[in-house]
Amino acid sequence: MSMNRRVLTDGETAVLTIIQEGYGAHNTVDKVLFSPADEAVMFVRLLNGMSVVMANLSDLAARRAAGTISSDDEMKITLRLKV
């Protein structure tokens, strides 16, 4: 992962918000990494520090925008959250 930083898109921010609501506010924007392809990814962690899922915020936001993830509830399922 590169150390390049950029502002998250609205879609990426929406995915991050769902992550924070489900897994905790400690999953902050400063924990987001950027791939060489400029994709925003993060290792989502529980409060105890255990990593539960790696989320590609860019891909999830694109899938939400395209309708292949049709709702916030479906996004939660994709992120292994209870609906």
DSSP file (Angstrom, degrees, kcal/mol; ACC not computed):
  #  RESIDUE AA STRUCTURE BP1 BP2  ACC     N-H-->O    O-->H-N    N-H-->O    O-->H-N    TCO  KAPPA ALPHA  PHI   PSI    X-CA   Y-CA   Z-CA
    1    1 A M              0   0    0      0, 0.0    34,-0.2     0, 0.0     2,-0.1   0.000 360.0 360.0 360.0 139.4    0.0    0.0    0.0
    2    2 A S  B     -A   34   0A   0     32,-2.0    32,-0.9     1,-0.1     0, 0.0  -0.413 360.0-128.3 -84.5 165.2    1.3    3.4   -0.8
    3    3 A M        +     0   0    0     -2,-0.1    -1,-0.1    30,-0.1    32,-0.1   0.338  65.5 129.9 -93.8   6.7    1.4    6.3    1.6
    4    4 A N        -     0   0    0     30,-0.3     2,-0.3     1,-0.0    30,-0.2  -0.371  43.3-158.1 -60.5 138.5   -0.5    8.6   -0.8
    5    5 A R        +     0   0    0     28,-0.1     2,-0.3    -2,-0.0    -2,-0.1  -0.879  18.6 162.6-117.0 150.8   -3.4   10.3    0.8
    6    6 A R        -     0   0    0     -2,-0.3     2,-0.3    32,-0.0    32,-0.0  -0.962  45.2 -86.0-154.5 167.4   -6.5   11.7   -0.7
    7    7 A V        -     0   0    0     -2,-0.3     2,-0.1     1,-0.1    -2,-0.0  -0.585  49.9-113.0 -75.7 137.7   -9.9   12.8    0.4
    8    8 A L        -     0   0    0     -2,-0.3    -1,-0.1     1,-0.1     2,-0.0  -0.412  30.3-114.6 -68.3 146.8  -12.5   10.0    0.4
    9    9 A T     >  -     0   0    0      1,-0.1     4,-2.6    -2,-0.1     5,-0.2  -0.288  31.2-103.4 -70.8 167.1  -15.3   10.2   -2.2
   10   10 A D  H  > S+     0   0    0      1,-0.2     4,-2.1     2,-0.2     5,-0.1   0.904 124.3  50.5 -59.0 -40.7  -18.8   10.6   -0.9
   11   11 A G  H  > S+     0   0    0      2,-0.2     4,-1.9     1,-0.2    -1,-0.2   0.912 110.6  47.6 -65.1 -43.3  -19.4    6.9   -1.6
   12   12 A E  H  > S+     0   0    0      1,-0.2     4,-2.5     2,-0.2    -1,-0.2   0.894 111.2  51.8 -64.1 -39.9  -16.3    5.8    0.2
   13   13 A T  H  X S+     0   0    0     -4,-2.6     4,-2.3     1,-0.2    -1,-0.2   0.883 106.8  53.7 -63.6 -38.8  -17.3    8.0    3.2
   14   14 A A  H  X S+     0   0    0     -4,-2.1     4,-1.7     2,-0.2    -1,-0.2   0.897 109.8  47.5 -63.2 -40.5  -20.7    6.4    3.2
   15   15 A V  H  X S+     0   0    0     -4,-1.9     4,-2.2     2,-0.2    -2,-0.2   0.924 111.0  51.3 -65.3 -44.2  -19.1    2.9    3.4
   16   16 A L  H  X S+     0   0    0     -4,-2.5     4,-2.8     1,-0.2    -2,-0.2   0.883 106.8  54.7 -59.8 -39.0  -16.8    4.1    6.2
   17   17 A T  H  X S+     0   0    0     -4,-2.3     4,-2.5     2,-0.2    -1,-0.2   0.910 107.7  48.8 -61.9 -42.9  -19.8    5.5    8.1
   18   18 A I  H  X S+     0   0    0     -4,-1.7     4,-2.0     2,-0.2     5,-0.2   0.903 111.4  50.7 -62.9 -40.8  -21.5    2.0    8.0
   19   19 A I  H  X>S+     0   0    0     -4,-2.2     4,-3.4     2,-0.2     5,-0.6   0.931 111.6  47.5 -60.7 -46.5  -18.3    0.5    9.2
   20   20 A Q  H  X5S+     0   0    0     -4,-2.8     4,-1.4     1,-0.2    -2,-0.2   0.889 111.9  49.8 -64.4 -39.4  -18.1    2.9   12.1
   21   21 A E  H  <5S+     0   0    0     -4,-2.5    -1,-0.2    -5,-0.2    -2,-0.2   0.865 121.7  34.3 -66.4 -35.1  -21.7    2.4   13.0
   22   22 A G  H  <5S+     0   0    0     -4,-2.0    -2,-0.2    -5,-0.2    -3,-0.2   0.835 133.8  21.8 -89.9 -35.7  -21.3   -1.4   13.0
   23   23 A Y  H  <5S-     0   0    0     -4,-3.4    -3,-0.2    -5,-0.2    24,-0.2   0.567 117.2 -83.7-113.4 -13.3  -17.7   -1.9   14.3
   24   24 A G    ><< -     0   0    0     -4,-1.4     3,-1.7    -5,-0.6    -1,-0.2  -0.199  30.6 -91.4 121.3 149.5  -17.0    1.3   16.2
   25   25 A A  T 3  S+     0   0    0      1,-0.3    -1,-0.1    -4,-0.1    -5,-0.1   0.589 108.6  82.0 -68.7 -11.5  -15.8    4.9   15.7
   26   26 A H  T 3   +     0   0    0      1,-0.2     2,-1.7    -6,-0.1    -1,-0.3   0.660  69.7  86.2 -69.2 -13.5  -12.2    3.8   16.3
   27   27 A N  S <  S+     0   0    0     -3,-1.7    -1,-0.2    18,-0.1    -7,-0.1  -0.628  74.8 175.7 -83.6  80.4  -12.2    2.8   12.6
   28   28 A T    >   -     0   0    0     -2,-1.7     3,-2.1     1,-0.1     4,-0.2  -0.371  47.4-106.0 -94.0 165.5  -11.2    6.3   11.5
   29   29 A V  G >  S+     0   0    0      1,-0.3     3,-1.6     2,-0.2    -1,-0.1   0.786 116.7  65.5 -60.2 -29.0  -10.4    7.8    8.2
   30   30 A D  G 3  S+     0   0    0      1,-0.3    -1,-0.3     3,-0.0    -3,-0.0   0.626  93.5  61.9 -71.5  -9.7   -6.7    7.9    9.2
   31   31 A K  G <  S+     0   0    0     -3,-2.1    12,-0.4     2,-0.1     2,-0.3   0.495  81.1 107.0 -88.8  -4.8   -6.7    4.1    9.2
   32   32 A V    <   -     0   0    0     -3,-1.6     2,-0.3    -4,-0.2    10,-0.2  -0.588  55.2-161.4 -77.2 132.4   -7.6    4.1    5.5
   33   33 A L  E     - B   0  41A   0      8,-3.5     8,-2.8    -2,-0.3     2,-0.5  -0.736  10.2-134.2-108.2 160.4   -4.8    3.0    3.2
   34   34 A F  E     -AB   2  40A   0    -32,-0.9   -32,-2.0    -2,-0.3   -30,-0.3  -0.971  14.2-140.6-122.8 125.9   -4.5    3.6   -0.5
   35   35 A S    >   -     0   0    0      4,-2.6     3,-2.5    -2,-0.5   -31,-0.0  -0.227  35.2 -99.6 -73.2 166.5   -3.5    1.0   -3.0
   36   36 A P  T 3  S+     0   0    0      0, 0.0    -1,-0.1     0, 0.0    -2,-0.0   0.785 128.7  57.2 -57.2 -25.1   -1.2    1.7   -5.9
   37   37 A A  T 3  S-     0   0    0      2,-0.1    -2,-0.1     1,-0.0    -3,-0.0   0.308 123.1-110.0 -86.8   9.3   -4.4    1.8   -8.0
   38   38 A D    <   +     0   0    0     -3,-2.5     2,-0.4     1,-0.3    -4,-0.0   0.752  67.0 151.6  68.1  27.7   -5.6    4.6   -5.7
   39   39 A E        -     0   0    0     19,-0.0    -4,-2.6    18,-0.0     2,-0.6  -0.744  46.2-127.6 -88.3 137.3   -8.3    2.3   -4.1
   40   40 A A  E     +B   34   0A   0     -2,-0.4    17,-1.5    -6,-0.2    18,-1.3  -0.752  39.3 167.7 -85.5 120.4   -9.2    3.2   -0.5
   41   41 A V  E     -BC  33  56A   0     -8,-2.8    -8,-3.5    -2,-0.6     2,-0.3  -0.935  11.7-176.4-131.5 154.5   -8.9    0.1    1.7
   42   42 A M  E     - C   0  55A   0     13,-2.2    13,-2.9    -2,-0.3     2,-0.9  -0.996  30.5-125.6-151.0 149.4   -8.9   -0.5    5.5
   43   43 A F  E     - C   0  54A   0    -12,-0.4     2,-0.3    -2,-0.3    11,-0.2  -0.848  35.7-142.3 -90.3 107.6   -8.5   -3.3    7.9
   44   44 A V  E     - C   0  53A   0      9,-2.9     8,-3.0    -2,-0.9     9,-1.1  -0.565  23.1-165.5 -76.6 130.7  -11.7   -3.1   10.0
   45   45 A R  E     - C   0  51A   0     -2,-0.3     6,-0.2     6,-0.3     2,-0.1  -0.874  18.7-128.2-122.4 149.9  -11.0   -3.8   13.7
   46   46 A L    >   -     0   0    0      4,-2.8     3,-2.1    -2,-0.3   -22,-0.1  -0.366  45.5 -94.7 -78.3 170.4  -13.0   -4.6   16.7
   47   47 A L  T 3  S+     0   0    0      1,-0.3    -1,-0.1   -24,-0.2   -23,-0.0   0.820 126.5  59.9 -57.8 -31.5  -12.4   -2.5   19.9
   48   48 A N  T 3  S-     0   0    0      2,-0.1    -1,-0.3     1,-0.1     3,-0.1   0.452 121.6-107.4 -78.8   1.9  -10.0   -5.2   21.1
   49   49 A G  S <  S+     0   0    0     -3,-2.1     2,-0.2     1,-0.3    -2,-0.1   0.323  71.8 143.3  93.2  -8.3   -7.9   -4.6   18.0
   50   50 A M        -     0   0    0     -5,-0.1    -4,-2.8     1,-0.1     2,-0.4  -0.489  52.0-126.3 -69.7 131.1   -8.8   -7.8   16.3
   51   51 A S  E     +C   45   0A   0     -2,-0.2    -6,-0.3    -6,-0.2     3,-0.1  -0.649  31.6 174.9 -77.4 128.5   -9.1   -7.4   12.5
   52   52 A V  E     -     0   0A   0     -8,-3.0     2,-0.3    -2,-0.4    -7,-0.2   0.725  60.4  -4.7-107.5 -29.6  -12.5   -8.7   11.3
   53   53 A V  E     -C   44   0A   0     -9,-1.1    -9,-2.9     2,-0.0     2,-0.6  -0.972  55.8-128.9-162.3 146.9  -12.6   -7.8    7.6
   54   54 A M  E     -C   43   0A   0     -2,-0.3     2,-0.5   -11,-0.2   -11,-0.2  -0.925  32.6-161.0 -99.2 121.4  -10.6   -6.0    5.0
   55   55 A A  E     -C   42   0A   0    -13,-2.9   -13,-2.2    -2,-0.6     2,-1.1  -0.897  16.9-152.9-109.4 126.5  -12.9   -3.5    3.3
   56   56 A N  E  >  -C   41   0A   0     -2,-0.5     4,-2.8   -15,-0.2   -15,-0.3  -0.821  14.6-171.5 -92.2  96.8  -12.1   -2.0   -0.1
   57   57 A L  H  > S+     0   0    0    -17,-1.5     4,-2.4    -2,-1.1     5,-0.2   0.856  81.4  53.3 -60.5 -37.0  -14.1    1.2    0.3
   58   58 A S  H  > S+     0   0    0    -18,-1.3     4,-2.2     2,-0.2    -1,-0.2   0.940 112.4  43.0 -64.5 -47.7  -13.6    2.1   -3.4
   59   59 A D  H  > S+     0   0    0    -19,-0.3     4,-2.7     2,-0.2    -2,-0.2   0.923 115.3  49.0 -65.2 -44.8  -15.0   -1.2   -4.7
   60   60 A L  H  X S+     0   0    0     -4,-2.8     4,-2.1     1,-0.2    -1,-0.2   0.896 111.8  49.3 -63.4 -39.6  -17.9   -1.3   -2.2
   61   61 A A  H  X S+     0   0    0     -4,-2.4     4,-2.5    -5,-0.2    -1,-0.2   0.897 111.8  48.8 -65.5 -39.8  -18.8    2.3   -3.1
   62   62 A A  H  X S+     0   0    0     -4,-2.2     4,-2.2     2,-0.2     6,-0.2   0.907 111.4  49.3 -66.4 -41.5  -18.7    1.5   -6.8
   63   63 A R  H  X>S+     0   0    0     -4,-2.7     6,-1.8     2,-0.2     5,-1.3   0.869 111.9  49.3 -65.8 -35.8  -20.9   -1.6   -6.3
   64   64 A R  H ><5S+     0   0    0     -4,-2.1     3,-0.5     4,-0.2    -2,-0.2   0.921 112.1  47.9 -67.1 -44.0  -23.3    0.5   -4.2
   65   65 A A  H 3<5S+     0   0    0     -4,-2.5    -2,-0.2     1,-0.2    -1,-0.2   0.853 112.2  49.5 -65.0 -35.2  -23.5    3.2   -6.9
   66   66 A A  H 3<5S-     0   0    0     -4,-2.2    -1,-0.2    -5,-0.2    -2,-0.2   0.633 113.7-118.6 -79.4 -14.1  -24.0    0.5   -9.7
   67   67 A G  T <<5S+     0   0    0     -4,-0.8    -3,-0.2    -3,-0.5     3,-0.1   0.442  84.2 117.2  91.0  -0.3  -26.8   -1.1   -7.7
   68   68 A T  S   <S+     0   0    0     -5,-1.3     2,-0.6     1,-0.3    -4,-0.2   0.775  85.5  44.2 -72.9 -23.6  -25.0   -4.5   -7.3
   69   69 A I  S    S-     0   0    0     -6,-1.8    -2,-0.3    -9,-0.1    -1,-0.3  -0.963  87.1-172.6-109.8 107.8  -25.2   -3.7   -3.6
   70   70 A S        +     0   0    0     -2,-0.6     2,-0.3    -3,-0.1    -1,-0.1   0.595  52.5  11.8 -87.6 -11.7  -28.7   -2.5   -3.6
   71   71 A S  S  > S-     0   0    0      1,-0.1     4,-1.9     0, 0.0     5,-0.1  -0.967  73.9-103.2-155.9 167.0  -29.1   -1.1    0.0
   72   72 A D  H  > S+     0   0    0     -2,-0.3     4,-2.4     2,-0.2     5,-0.1   0.871 121.3  56.2 -63.2 -36.4  -27.4   -0.2    3.2
   73   73 A D  H  > S+     0   0    0      1,-0.2     4,-2.1     2,-0.2    -1,-0.2   0.915 106.8  48.4 -62.5 -41.6  -28.6   -3.5    4.7
   74   74 A E  H  > S+     0   0    0      1,-0.2     4,-2.3     2,-0.2    -1,-0.2   0.871 109.7  53.4 -65.4 -34.9  -27.0   -5.4    1.9
   75   75 A M  H  X S+     0   0    0     -4,-1.9     4,-2.0     2,-0.2    -2,-0.2   0.906 106.8  52.1 -63.5 -41.7  -23.8   -3.4    2.4
   76   76 A K  H  <>S+     0   0    0     -4,-2.4     5,-3.4     2,-0.2    -2,-0.2   0.909 109.2  49.3 -61.9 -42.0  -23.9   -4.4    6.1
   77   77 A I  H ><5S+     0   0    0     -4,-2.1     3,-1.8     3,-0.2    -1,-0.2   0.919 109.2  52.3 -62.3 -43.4  -24.2   -8.1    5.1
   78   78 A T  H 3<5S+     0   0    0     -4,-2.3    -1,-0.2     1,-0.3    -2,-0.2   0.860 109.9  49.3 -59.6 -36.1  -21.3   -7.7    2.8
   79   79 A L  T 3<5S-     0   0    0     -4,-2.0    -1,-0.3    -5,-0.1    -2,-0.2   0.273 121.0-111.1 -87.5  10.5  -19.3   -6.2    5.7
   80   80 A R  T < 5S+     0   0    0     -3,-1.8     2,-0.3     1,-0.2    -3,-0.2   0.826  71.1 141.8  63.3  34.8  -20.3   -9.1    7.9
   81   81 A L      < -     0   0    0     -5,-3.4    -1,-0.2    -6,-0.1     2,-0.2  -0.766  57.5-106.8-102.0 152.1  -22.5   -7.0   10.1
   82   82 A K              0   0    0     -2,-0.3    -1,-0.0     1,-0.1    -5,-0.0  -0.543 360.0 360.0 -73.0 142.7  -25.9   -8.0   11.5
   83   83 A V              0   0    0     -2,-0.2    -1,-0.1    -7,-0.0    -6,-0.0   0.402 360.0 360.0 -99.5 360.0  -28.8   -6.4    9.9
